[in-house]
Amino acid sequence: MGKSRASRGILLTSNLPQLQNLIKRDPEGYREEFLTQYNHYLSLLRLHQVSSAGATTSSSATDKSNELFGDLITFISQVAQCYPDDTKELPKQLKDLLLGGEGGTTVKGDLRRTVVKNLVMLRNKEIIDSIELLQILLPLLPQVPQALRGVIRHTILTDIKTSNVKTKNHRLNRVVQSLLFGMVESGMGGEVIGDKGKGKAKEKGGEAMWAVMMVKELWKKSVWNDAKTVSIVALAAFHPNTKVQSAALHFFLGSENEDDEDSEDEEGGVREARKLARNMEHRLEVGRSGKKREKMLSQMKKDANKKGKKKAAGLGHTPNFPALELLHDPQTFGEKLYDNLHKHDKQYSLDHKILIMQLLSRVMGTHKLCVLGFYSYIIKYLTYHQLQVTLILVSLAQSVHELTPPDVLTPVIRKLAQEFVHPGVGAEVIAAGLNAIREVCRRQPWCMEEDLLSDLIDYRKSKDKGVVTASRGLLQLFREVNPGMLKRRERGKAASMGLIGSQVLAYGHSKDASEGIEGLELLEEHFASLRKEANGGVSDDSDAEMEIDEDDDAGWENWDVESASSSGSSGWEDVVSDGDDDIVLSDSDDEGEKKKAVKGKGKKRAKEEDEDEEMDDAKSVVSMAPSAATEVSQTTKKLSLLAQQKILTPADFALLNELRLKAAKDLAESGGGSAAKRKLAALEASKRHVGDDEAERFLTEAEILGPRKKAKATWEERMESIQKGREGRDKFGSMKGKKKKAAPSSSTNREKARNKPIMMAVHSNKVVQKKKASLRDKQIKLRQSIEKQKKLKH
């Protein structure tokens, strides 16, 4: 006999998971039971609002009520998609519970965790969208405890990342960025307490810290990489809270601390994978082996090698140079950084001030800014006994560029020479001072004085290797950039002959534009040799243009670069002049005679000037040596031919760099002199770095300290050298028992006893007991041995 409807409702009231399962199967058939539970949920919601407003209840009753309330919230959220009209107010009610809505009360403890999980479930069921979910979760980050904070943070990052997988969700990104910008901006009006002394614990602004952390995570995962993201962190760089400031500064400087943690985790994972592989290999040697276990061992070795290669390649470590390029107003940003540093000099600790100096110097070097007050501020820190002085010297050198006024840098150079370069300090201090002066002068050579330069160059006669190297580097720099400041005997052969440094540009003057691509003739010779090989040793220039066109498409493959869009016309395009009728561009004298562009007296004057120019050109050609004239004409022909026949692809430029490097090596090996060696070193340096500008902009402490005596190796360096020494070599151990047998095993006990020292054998327990044995025991052993021999004969 079936149960009645009333009894069925009573049973389902106490079993919410069963009711939930039945509702999902038949929503209309169990609508009344759902409404009963929903009304119970609404009554508990009102009761919670009233009790939170001021009523006092016992803790046990409150816990029981919260547990029932949480079960009902989970139940209503699970079946909300079955009754969308009845549960349309559910997201708003859950939001009020978390953030405090009309009642102004919020839930705590386990009930808050339950509400958050159900909100995430509603988002997965697409009952609410990502914007509504993130508007609720982002303000919760600074309020919740650490365990729930990790869940919320992971939810936010995952949701934003999945929303931007296929295409950028600009609407969601704008809303979230506005929320994060508001979180940072909310604490900008606070008082700057600093990170020194007792005021360190009184700082406020935790919500801004979480905003910066979220931006850093999304930038690191390449989800956000636009200028608005950088503007949020740029605003946080001036927050009154020094922790928020430090996080923003580390974002621009490349987040060294996070990279160290990641590298440590990767190293631990590689070590653990290799340990597991060794354990598995040992089990196969001493125990049973099978195809399944051998397959597992090979897979474990593959995983360990893959992790090792990933760690060696240094994946995941990308310096944050693009963030500096995306700053909206670099000059204003740099001036604000300097004002913040100068104004709160006494509130900030030395570590924090050095972080600001590093960022300010990188911004000045990247965007070529002139914040002149920075150089007068940094002078007071230029002493050899100053803590972390190498980082300060790096910041000073990075801030200098070719547009920095030399008058501002001259006092800085004098200060460096007075504090670091004198006989009263150690050799390492002198080397650091000379290297810092060299890096500053490399960017702005006009800041050096002749008398000071001659004194600094004299240190190349020192007995310390680091000082000699630093002084010679300074001498070599001025041999290249401005040999006129050196004495005649110090200029070197190339500078004395006028091969380098013959034309020194004054401050404010820029180099002339290049007239062609250096080394382009090498690329054309390479193409010609390829055509000759393809035609069987006979060069055919008629097919050159056809083959070059066929290679164009292949050259653009696998190169993720933006190409400049060219016009679709096949011939020349007419350009309308600005009204200057007196200017005529002609390729030949005949064309100039045909076109009557100069009127009146201007015609005769132009004809006389043309005739004078022709006479000068003829005289210069006659005076030129035949070989030189032939070489110039051939070079011009090569440049024009290759430029007209082919649009160079990124693959062609890569090949051109390789050909230039190869030609420089051949020239240096064939006795090209110091000039050829310098050119080869420059090409190799440009190949190592991403670009010459980045190599000049960003320095390290090692470049300031220079070569030093070999320090004691760390544990990681020793282990790395040991592993390198073991490559391609058999493992240690005896060859007798382990490798010469069919099945690998150790030596037997009899083999071990045979090699035992005689004194140990004499004093062993076995020999001692044999000597102490009684006559009866000897007779028993003798009888046993006789019986054993008789059995062996049979």
Disulfide bonds with the S-S distance in Angstrom:
none
